């Protein structure tokens, strides 16, 4: 029986993908649930697996091609049986395919092989970012320590100015499209405030050891900010809403996206029903999502949906910024660097850990008054964490 290998059904927000590396050749035996080929979307790299054991009889779509929902990629003969390939040959075949389309193109352009670059992708795959890091590291080595970067045998003149053109990854290209779409369609404004984090930090210091022993995870800042944001969203439903055509859709659930960095760029995994989560649940979920992002294991479901987002530019040293909306969401909260600053409290000048907050919002459905009060609510909760427990 011939079994078709198809592109999985993608969410509405993902219309197509780029076929990545094939991990099997025609004639190879495959096991049920064995990883056969990669699919790179604008959000994640998916691993397409065999739904039944057999022999790969055809590869209908080559690496680097653009594919869509349910497109046939190849076929497996489930009735055929072949001897297991030698381990050494199997490992060589996998090693030769461990680079995505964008990475392979960059390797070819720069006359590199996969063996020369340290891969950080799934199962050691070489990613576009790995090649870029390798090239940057090579460029920082003095000419006396390395060969010329150009194919020519002529020495590179000192002070020579070079350009290096590389194609955008599908993810980076889609990010660019979505950001430009947000600028073109939404009436974006940003309002700012500052928060004194001493009460929150004192609370963390007092209970951090007990919290970690009890729950097995550190008590971080994100759980406080996420909980404060959800409380503010309850009080100002428009901030949790979205526009669909000429309708405003009010969501009675709170799915919060937390921006994290990955090898492929910034991704925003979604925490579902955050209003039902404890501080420990939030910290564990964020840690889990960060690990999945680092290991390239985020799935489309992890990144689809969301009614509100939080991004923390402070981890990179940002003092103040205007975050951009993540459509179709109508607002995003930006956190920033914590700095010890002189402030006036009860008529006295004191030193406090201060952070600037930014709320970018779609003015088409959120009034300025609502946006300002939303941010003030978050500020009030963080400056007096007991308010959340007492719901005041």
ZADO-60183 format. One record per residue (C-alpha): residue number from 0; residue in one letter; x, y, z. Coordinates in pm, whole numbers. Layout:
<nodes>
@k:NUM	r:A	c1:X	c2:Y	c3:Z
...
</nodes>
This chain:
<nodes>
@k:0	r:X	c1:0	c2:0	c3:0
@k:1	r:X	c1:133	c2:342	c3:-94
@k:2	r:X	c1:108	c2:598	c3:185
@k:3	r:X	c1:131	c2:964	c3:89
@k:4	r:X	c1:355	c2:1197	c3:289
@k:5	r:X	c1:168	c2:1528	c3:306
@k:6	r:X	c1:218	c2:1877	c3:440
@k:7	r:X	c1:22	c2:1888	c3:767
@k:8	r:X	c1:-285	c2:2110	c3:793
@k:9	r:X	c1:-152	c2:2454	c3:887
@k:10	r:X	c1:-340	c2:2718	c3:1089
@k:11	r:X	c1:-511	c2:3002	c3:902
@k:12	r:X	c1:-228	c2:3238	c3:997
@k:13	r:X	c1:25	c2:3012	c3:821
@k:14	r:X	c1:-52	c2:2978	c3:449
@k:15	r:X	c1:264	c2:2808	c3:324
@k:16	r:X	c1:606	c2:2680	c3:418
@k:17	r:X	c1:949	c2:2597	c3:277
@k:18	r:X	c1:1046	c2:2233	c3:257
@k:19	r:X	c1:1362	c2:2175	c3:455
@k:20	r:X	c1:1602	c2:1884	c3:471
@k:21	r:X	c1:1499	c2:1530	c3:379
@k:22	r:X	c1:1638	c2:1289	c3:638
@k:23	r:X	c1:1575	c2:982	c3:421
@k:24	r:X	c1:1659	c2:885	c3:63
@k:25	r:X	c1:1446	c2:691	c3:-185
@k:26	r:X	c1:1479	c2:323	c3:-99
@k:27	r:X	c1:1545	c2:382	c3:271
@k:28	r:X	c1:1341	c2:198	c3:531
@k:29	r:X	c1:1140	c2:418	c3:765
@k:30	r:X	c1:987	c2:341	c3:1100
@k:31	r:X	c1:650	c2:460	c3:1225
@k:32	r:X	c1:681	c2:810	c3:1381
@k:33	r:X	c1:1035	c2:846	c3:1240
@k:34	r:X	c1:1141	c2:1199	c3:1140
@k:35	r:X	c1:1147	c2:1213	c3:758
@k:36	r:X	c1:1163	c2:1577	c3:647
@k:37	r:X	c1:1159	c2:1932	c3:788
@k:38	r:X	c1:908	c2:2204	c3:706
@k:39	r:X	c1:1006	c2:2565	c3:774
@k:40	r:X	c1:715	c2:2804	c3:832
@k:41	r:X	c1:721	c2:3170	c3:928
@k:42	r:X	c1:675	c2:3062	c3:1291
@k:43	r:X	c1:856	c2:2732	c3:1352
@k:44	r:X	c1:1040	c2:2442	c3:1190
@k:45	r:X	c1:811	c2:2138	c3:1190
@k:46	r:X	c1:930	c2:1778	c3:1185
@k:47	r:X	c1:717	c2:1569	c3:947
@k:48	r:X	c1:716	c2:1204	c3:1057
@k:49	r:X	c1:609	c2:875	c3:899
@k:50	r:X	c1:260	c2:766	c3:1002
@k:51	r:X	c1:347	c2:405	c3:919
@k:52	r:X	c1:657	c2:189	c3:868
@k:53	r:X	c1:772	c2:94	c3:519
@k:54	r:X	c1:1007	c2:206	c3:244
@k:55	r:X	c1:1039	c2:556	c3:102
@k:56	r:X	c1:959	c2:502	c3:-266
@k:57	r:X	c1:950	c2:859	c3:-395
@k:58	r:X	c1:1043	c2:1217	c3:-310
@k:59	r:X	c1:806	c2:1440	c3:-509
@k:60	r:X	c1:914	c2:1780	c3:-373
@k:61	r:X	c1:1277	c2:1885	c3:-343
@k:62	r:X	c1:1432	c2:2079	c3:-58
@k:63	r:X	c1:1379	c2:2455	c3:-71
@k:64	r:X	c1:1044	c2:2439	c3:-253
@k:65	r:X	c1:741	c2:2635	c3:-130
@k:66	r:X	c1:458	c2:2404	c3:-22
@k:67	r:X	c1:102	c2:2444	c3:103
@k:68	r:X	c1:-159	c2:2253	c3:305
@k:69	r:X	c1:-193	c2:1881	c3:225
@k:70	r:X	c1:53	c2:1896	c3:-65
@k:71	r:X	c1:203	c2:1553	c3:-137
@k:72	r:X	c1:576	c2:1544	c3:-62
@k:73	r:X	c1:653	c2:1179	c3:-127
@k:74	r:X	c1:528	c2:822	c3:-79
@k:75	r:X	c1:597	c2:528	c3:149
@k:76	r:X	c1:527	c2:167	c3:48
@k:77	r:X	c1:396	c2:15	c3:369
@k:78	r:X	c1:400	c2:-338	c3:221
@k:79	r:X	c1:767	c2:-327	c3:120
@k:80	r:X	c1:1045	c2:-445	c3:346
@k:81	r:X	c1:1418	c2:-391	c3:317
@k:82	r:X	c1:1712	c2:-464	c3:536
@k:83	r:X	c1:1798	c2:-197	c3:785
@k:84	r:X	c1:2072	c2:30	c3:644
@k:85	r:X	c1:2410	c2:9	c3:805
@k:86	r:X	c1:2437	c2:241	c3:1100
@k:87	r:X	c1:2734	c2:424	c3:954
@k:88	r:X	c1:2557	c2:488	c3:623
@k:89	r:X	c1:2241	c2:602	c3:799
@k:90	r:X	c1:2432	c2:844	c3:1016
@k:91	r:X	c1:2614	c2:983	c3:712
@k:92	r:X	c1:2286	c2:1040	c3:526
@k:93	r:X	c1:2139	c2:1228	c3:821
@k:94	r:X	c1:2456	c2:1432	c3:869
@k:95	r:X	c1:2458	c2:1536	c3:503
@k:96	r:X	c1:2103	c2:1674	c3:531
@k:97	r:X	c1:2142	c2:1866	c3:854
@k:98	r:X	c1:2111	c2:2215	c3:714
@k:99	r:X	c1:1802	c2:2413	c3:616
@k:100	r:X	c1:1751	c2:2570	c3:272
@k:101	r:X	c1:1865	c2:2918	c3:382
@k:102	r:X	c1:2169	c2:2774	c3:561
@k:103	r:X	c1:2269	c2:2564	c3:258
@k:104	r:X	c1:2245	c2:2866	c3:29
@k:105	r:X	c1:2467	c2:3071	c3:261
@k:106	r:X	c1:2715	c2:2783	c3:287
@k:107	r:X	c1:2737	c2:2764	c3:-92
@k:108	r:X	c1:2772	c2:3141	c3:-132
@k:109	r:X	c1:3059	c2:3148	c3:119
@k:110	r:X	c1:3223	c2:2825	c3:-2
@k:111	r:X	c1:3172	c2:2648	c3:329
@k:112	r:X	c1:3069	c2:2294	c3:417
@k:113	r:X	c1:2831	c2:2191	c3:694
@k:114	r:X	c1:3120	c2:2026	c3:878
@k:115	r:X	c1:3292	c2:2364	c3:920
@k:116	r:X	c1:2999	c2:2519	c3:1109
@k:117	r:X	c1:2875	c2:2427	c3:1455
@k:118	r:X	c1:2503	c2:2347	c3:1431
@k:119	r:X	c1:2266	c2:2452	c3:1709
@k:120	r:X	c1:1938	c2:2351	c3:1544
@k:121	r:X	c1:1734	c2:2037	c3:1609
@k:122	r:X	c1:1961	c2:1729	c3:1624
@k:123	r:X	c1:2263	c2:1947	c3:1551
@k:124	r:X	c1:2126	c2:2093	c3:1227
@k:125	r:X	c1:2308	c2:2396	c3:1086
@k:126	r:X	c1:2085	c2:2703	c3:1081
@k:127	r:X	c1:2119	c2:3033	c3:895
@k:128	r:X	c1:2213	c2:3198	c3:1224
@k:129	r:X	c1:2489	c2:2941	c3:1278
@k:130	r:X	c1:2643	c2:3031	c3:941
@k:131	r:X	c1:2617	c2:3404	c3:1018
@k:132	r:X	c1:2792	c2:3351	c3:1354
@k:133	r:X	c1:3063	c2:3149	c3:1184
@k:134	r:X	c1:3119	c2:3420	c3:925
@k:135	r:X	c1:3125	c2:3693	c3:1191
@k:136	r:X	c1:3378	c2:3496	c3:1395
@k:137	r:X	c1:3593	c2:3440	c3:1087
@k:138	r:X	c1:3580	c2:3808	c3:998
@k:139	r:X	c1:3709	c2:3901	c3:1344
@k:140	r:X	c1:4026	c2:3692	c3:1294
@k:141	r:X	c1:4324	c2:3882	c3:1162
@k:142	r:X	c1:4442	c2:3817	c3:803
@k:143	r:X	c1:4759	c2:3658	c3:940
@k:144	r:X	c1:4549	c2:3398	c3:1118
@k:145	r:X	c1:4308	c2:3306	c3:841
@k:146	r:X	c1:4281	c2:3263	c3:468
@k:147	r:X	c1:4115	c2:3531	c3:254
@k:148	r:X	c1:3735	c2:3518	c3:263
@k:149	r:X	c1:3710	c2:3569	c3:-113
@k:150	r:X	c1:3748	c2:3289	c3:-369
@k:151	r:X	c1:4029	c2:3479	c3:-537
@k:152	r:X	c1:4390	c2:3396	c3:-451
@k:153	r:X	c1:4471	c2:3767	c3:-450
@k:154	r:X	c1:4520	c2:3912	c3:-100
@k:155	r:X	c1:4242	c2:4134	c3:31
@k:156	r:X	c1:4352	c2:4495	c3:46
@k:157	r:X	c1:4346	c2:4662	c3:383
@k:158	r:X	c1:4033	c2:4872	c3:432
@k:159	r:X	c1:3845	c2:4702	c3:149
@k:160	r:X	c1:3467	c2:4750	c3:172
@k:161	r:X	c1:3260	c2:4440	c3:99
@k:162	r:X	c1:2888	c2:4368	c3:84
@k:163	r:X	c1:2737	c2:4033	c3:173
@k:164	r:X	c1:2389	c2:3956	c3:39
@k:165	r:X	c1:2189	c2:3674	c3:200
@k:166	r:X	c1:1823	c2:3582	c3:152
@k:167	r:X	c1:1576	c2:3647	c3:433
@k:168	r:X	c1:1458	c2:3338	c3:614
@k:169	r:X	c1:1087	c2:3266	c3:582
@k:170	r:X	c1:1042	c2:3360	c3:947
@k:171	r:X	c1:1224	c2:3694	c3:912
@k:172	r:X	c1:1036	c2:3771	c3:592
@k:173	r:X	c1:702	c2:3699	c3:756
@k:174	r:X	c1:793	c2:3909	c3:1061
@k:175	r:X	c1:871	c2:4199	c3:827
@k:176	r:X	c1:536	c2:4157	c3:651
@k:177	r:X	c1:339	c2:4142	c3:976
@k:178	r:X	c1:511	c2:4445	c3:1128
@k:179	r:X	c1:452	c2:4651	c3:815
@k:180	r:X	c1:92	c2:4528	c3:806
@k:181	r:X	c1:47	c2:4644	c3:1166
@k:182	r:X	c1:184	c2:4988	c3:1082
@k:183	r:X	c1:-40	c2:5020	c3:777
@k:184	r:X	c1:-365	c2:4896	c3:932
@k:185	r:X	c1:-364	c2:4995	c3:1301
@k:186	r:X	c1:-376	c2:5343	c3:1452
@k:187	r:X	c1:-89	c2:5278	c3:1689
@k:188	r:X	c1:-14	c2:5503	c3:1984
@k:189	r:X	c1:209	c2:5443	c3:2285
@k:190	r:X	c1:159	c2:5566	c3:2639
@k:191	r:X	c1:426	c2:5549	c3:2910
@k:192	r:X	c1:452	c2:5528	c3:3285
@k:193	r:X	c1:710	c2:5426	c3:3543
@k:194	r:X	c1:685	c2:5180	c3:3826
@k:195	r:X	c1:869	c2:5151	c3:4158
@k:196	r:X	c1:959	c2:4784	c3:4181
@k:197	r:X	c1:1087	c2:4786	c3:4539
@k:198	r:X	c1:768	c2:4633	c3:4692
@k:199	r:X	c1:768	c2:4354	c3:4434
@k:200	r:X	c1:1141	c2:4290	c3:4469
@k:201	r:X	c1:1116	c2:4287	c3:4849
@k:202	r:X	c1:839	c2:4028	c3:4824
@k:203	r:X	c1:1047	c2:3814	c3:4590
@k:204	r:X	c1:1348	c2:3835	c3:4821
@k:205	r:X	c1:1138	c2:3736	c3:5121
@k:206	r:X	c1:978	c2:3428	c3:4962
@k:207	r:X	c1:1208	c2:3324	c3:4675
@k:208	r:X	c1:1375	c2:3034	c3:4858
@k:209	r:X	c1:1050	c2:2893	c3:4993
@k:210	r:X	c1:881	c2:2940	c3:4656
@k:211	r:X	c1:1156	c2:2752	c3:4471
@k:212	r:X	c1:1160	c2:2466	c3:4722
@k:213	r:X	c1:782	c2:2434	c3:4702
@k:214	r:X	c1:731	c2:2467	c3:4328
@k:215	r:X	c1:1066	c2:2373	c3:4176
@k:216	r:X	c1:1101	c2:2698	c3:3985
@k:217	r:X	c1:1238	c2:3043	c3:4064
@k:218	r:X	c1:1001	c2:3329	c3:4137
@k:219	r:X	c1:1071	c2:3569	c3:3851
@k:220	r:X	c1:935	c2:3906	c3:3755
@k:221	r:X	c1:731	c2:3784	c3:3459
@k:222	r:X	c1:470	c2:3613	c3:3676
@k:223	r:X	c1:406	c2:3941	c3:3860
@k:224	r:X	c1:378	c2:4139	c3:3536
@k:225	r:X	c1:161	c2:3874	c3:3371
@k:226	r:X	c1:-76	c2:3855	c3:3667
@k:227	r:X	c1:-96	c2:4235	c3:3686
@k:228	r:X	c1:-165	c2:4255	c3:3312
@k:229	r:X	c1:-448	c2:4001	c3:3334
@k:230	r:X	c1:-612	c2:4194	c3:3617
@k:231	r:X	c1:-590	c2:4512	c3:3410
@k:232	r:X	c1:-733	c2:4331	c3:3107
@k:233	r:X	c1:-1034	c2:4227	c3:3315
@k:234	r:X	c1:-1098	c2:4588	c3:3407
@k:235	r:X	c1:-1050	c2:4720	c3:3052
@k:236	r:X	c1:-1194	c2:4460	c3:2809
@k:237	r:X	c1:-1117	c2:4669	c3:2500
@k:238	r:X	c1:-745	c2:4614	c3:2555
@k:239	r:X	c1:-808	c2:4239	c3:2532
@k:240	r:X	c1:-1023	c2:4274	c3:2219
@k:241	r:X	c1:-945	c2:4258	c3:1847
@k:242	r:X	c1:-1091	c2:4391	c3:1521
@k:243	r:X	c1:-1242	c2:4153	c3:1266
@k:244	r:X	c1:-1365	c2:4344	c3:964
@k:245	r:X	c1:-1619	c2:4593	c3:1098
@k:246	r:X	c1:-1669	c2:4404	c3:1424
@k:247	r:X	c1:-1495	c2:4429	c3:1757
@k:248	r:X	c1:-1437	c2:4085	c3:1909
@k:249	r:X	c1:-1425	c2:4089	c3:2289
@k:250	r:X	c1:-1246	c2:3785	c3:2429
@k:251	r:X	c1:-1365	c2:3648	c3:2764
@k:252	r:X	c1:-1041	c2:3452	c3:2806
@k:253	r:X	c1:-685	c2:3570	c3:2858
@k:254	r:X	c1:-419	c2:3414	c3:2634
@k:255	r:X	c1:-101	c2:3610	c3:2688
@k:256	r:X	c1:198	c2:3596	c3:2453
@k:257	r:X	c1:540	c2:3623	c3:2618
@k:258	r:X	c1:816	c2:3727	c3:2377
@k:259	r:X	c1:1131	c2:3513	c3:2401
@k:260	r:X	c1:1448	c2:3500	c3:2192
@k:261	r:X	c1:1541	c2:3196	c3:1986
@k:262	r:X	c1:1807	c2:3107	c3:1731
@k:263	r:X	c1:1558	c2:3189	c3:1454
@k:264	r:X	c1:1461	c2:3527	c3:1599
@k:265	r:X	c1:1201	c2:3663	c3:1839
@k:266	r:X	c1:905	c2:3433	c3:1895
@k:267	r:X	c1:594	c2:3485	c3:2107
@k:268	r:X	c1:466	c2:3160	c3:2261
@k:269	r:X	c1:118	c2:3182	c3:2412
@k:270	r:X	c1:17	c2:3105	c3:2771
@k:271	r:X	c1:-348	c2:2995	c3:2761
@k:272	r:X	c1:-611	c2:3093	c3:3021
@k:273	r:X	c1:-360	c2:3281	c3:3232
@k:274	r:X	c1:-634	c2:3396	c3:3471
@k:275	r:X	c1:-659	c2:3035	c3:3593
@k:276	r:X	c1:-282	c2:3001	c3:3641
@k:277	r:X	c1:-89	c2:3049	c3:3966
@k:278	r:X	c1:242	c2:3235	c3:3988
@k:279	r:X	c1:418	c2:2898	c3:3986
@k:280	r:X	c1:217	c2:2781	c3:3683
@k:281	r:X	c1:321	c2:3093	c3:3492
@k:282	r:X	c1:690	c2:3060	c3:3583
@k:283	r:X	c1:693	c2:2690	c3:3489
@k:284	r:X	c1:513	c2:2760	c3:3160
@k:285	r:X	c1:753	c2:3041	c3:3066
@k:286	r:X	c1:1054	c2:2824	c3:3148
@k:287	r:X	c1:911	c2:2541	c3:2940
@k:288	r:X	c1:841	c2:2767	c3:2643
@k:289	r:X	c1:1189	c2:2921	c3:2663
@k:290	r:X	c1:1349	c2:2577	c3:2659
@k:291	r:X	c1:1136	c2:2471	c3:2361
@k:292	r:X	c1:1230	c2:2793	c3:2177
@k:293	r:X	c1:1599	c2:2735	c3:2248
@k:294	r:X	c1:1581	c2:2372	c3:2127
@k:295	r:X	c1:1369	c2:2456	c3:1821
@k:296	r:X	c1:1077	c2:2250	c3:1953
@k:297	r:X	c1:800	c2:2511	c3:1950
@k:298	r:X	c1:497	c2:2397	c3:1753
@k:299	r:X	c1:252	c2:2609	c3:1558
@k:300	r:X	c1:-9	c2:2569	c3:1835
@k:301	r:X	c1:240	c2:2723	c3:2081
@k:302	r:X	c1:255	c2:3040	c3:1871
@k:303	r:X	c1:-99	c2:3071	c3:1736
@k:304	r:X	c1:-363	c2:3292	c3:1890
@k:305	r:X	c1:-315	c2:3522	c3:2186
@k:306	r:X	c1:-519	c2:3819	c3:2300
@k:307	r:X	c1:-239	c2:4031	c3:2450
@k:308	r:X	c1:142	c2:4030	c3:2451
@k:309	r:X	c1:427	c2:4124	c3:2685
@k:310	r:X	c1:782	c2:4193	c3:2568
@k:311	r:X	c1:1081	c2:4264	c3:2788
@k:312	r:X	c1:1345	c2:4470	c3:2611
@k:313	r:X	c1:1509	c2:4530	c3:2948
@k:314	r:X	c1:1689	c2:4196	c3:2932
@k:315	r:X	c1:1890	c2:4344	c3:2643
@k:316	r:X	c1:1946	c2:4675	c3:2820
@k:317	r:X	c1:1665	c2:4878	c3:2663
@k:318	r:X	c1:1583	c2:5188	c3:2865
@k:319	r:X	c1:1272	c2:5293	c3:2672
@k:320	r:X	c1:1104	c2:5177	c3:2352
@k:321	r:X	c1:772	c2:5169	c3:2169
@k:322	r:X	c1:676	c2:4804	c3:2109
@k:323	r:X	c1:482	c2:4725	c3:1794
@k:324	r:X	c1:149	c2:4542	c3:1788
@k:325	r:X	c1:124	c2:4172	c3:1714
@k:326	r:X	c1:-189	c2:4157	c3:1491
@k:327	r:X	c1:-473	c2:4091	c3:1540
@k:328	r:X	c1:-405	c2:4187	c3:1902
@k:329	r:X	c1:-484	c2:4544	c3:1998
@k:330	r:X	c1:-220	c2:4609	c3:2263
@k:331	r:X	c1:125	c2:4506	c3:2382
@k:332	r:X	c1:305	c2:4584	c3:2708
@k:333	r:X	c1:674	c2:4673	c3:2694
@k:334	r:X	c1:901	c2:4622	c3:2996
@k:335	r:X	c1:1242	c2:4786	c3:3021
@k:336	r:X	c1:1566	c2:4796	c3:3212
@k:337	r:X	c1:1555	c2:4840	c3:3591
@k:338	r:X	c1:1766	c2:5131	c3:3711
@k:339	r:X	c1:1831	c2:5269	c3:4056
@k:340	r:X	c1:1706	c2:5627	c3:4043
@k:341	r:X	c1:1639	c2:5908	c3:4286
@k:342	r:X	c1:1265	c2:5958	c3:4336
@k:343	r:X	c1:1049	c2:6145	c3:4584
@k:344	r:X	c1:847	c2:5926	c3:4823
@k:345	r:X	c1:640	c2:6087	c3:5103
@k:346	r:X	c1:829	c2:6412	c3:5058
@k:347	r:X	c1:1175	c2:6253	c3:5080
@k:348	r:X	c1:1432	c2:6176	c3:4812
@k:349	r:X	c1:1507	c2:5803	c3:4809
@k:350	r:X	c1:1680	c2:5557	c3:4576
@k:351	r:X	c1:1441	c2:5306	c3:4420
@k:352	r:X	c1:1459	c2:5039	c3:4145
@k:353	r:X	c1:1255	c2:5203	c3:3869
@k:354	r:X	c1:1131	c2:5070	c3:3537
@k:355	r:X	c1:964	c2:5250	c3:3249
@k:356	r:X	c1:656	c2:5076	c3:3110
@k:357	r:X	c1:515	c2:5126	c3:2761
@k:358	r:X	c1:175	c2:5028	c3:2627
@k:359	r:X	c1:130	c2:5039	c3:2251
@k:360	r:X	c1:-237	c2:5018	c3:2158
@k:361	r:X	c1:-471	c2:5039	c3:1861
@k:362	r:X	c1:-650	c2:5372	c3:1895
@k:363	r:X	c1:-929	c2:5249	c3:1668
@k:364	r:X	c1:-1085	c2:5053	c3:1955
@k:365	r:X	c1:-893	c2:5169	c3:2265
@k:366	r:X	c1:-936	c2:5525	c3:2386
@k:367	r:X	c1:-645	c2:5714	c3:2534
@k:368	r:X	c1:-819	c2:5723	c3:2872
@k:369	r:X	c1:-851	c2:5344	c3:2877
@k:370	r:X	c1:-488	c2:5295	c3:2774
@k:371	r:X	c1:-358	c2:5531	c3:3043
@k:372	r:X	c1:-578	c2:5378	c3:3314
@k:373	r:X	c1:-479	c2:5028	c3:3204
@k:374	r:X	c1:-111	c2:5114	c3:3254
@k:375	r:X	c1:-185	c2:5289	c3:3586
@k:376	r:X	c1:-362	c2:4972	c3:3703
@k:377	r:X	c1:-52	c2:4763	c3:3631
@k:378	r:X	c1:163	c2:5022	c3:3808
@k:379	r:X	c1:-62	c2:5022	c3:4115
@k:380	r:X	c1:-63	c2:4642	c3:4142
@k:381	r:X	c1:314	c2:4610	c3:4107
@k:382	r:X	c1:379	c2:4887	c3:4361
@k:383	r:X	c1:146	c2:4717	c3:4610
@k:384	r:X	c1:128	c2:4342	c3:4526
@k:385	r:X	c1:-123	c2:4278	c3:4806
@k:386	r:X	c1:-385	c2:4457	c3:4591
@k:387	r:X	c1:-397	c2:4155	c3:4361
@k:388	r:X	c1:-464	c2:3915	c3:4646
@k:389	r:X	c1:-736	c2:4141	c3:4785
@k:390	r:X	c1:-866	c2:4226	c3:4435
@k:391	r:X	c1:-872	c2:4601	c3:4503
</nodes>
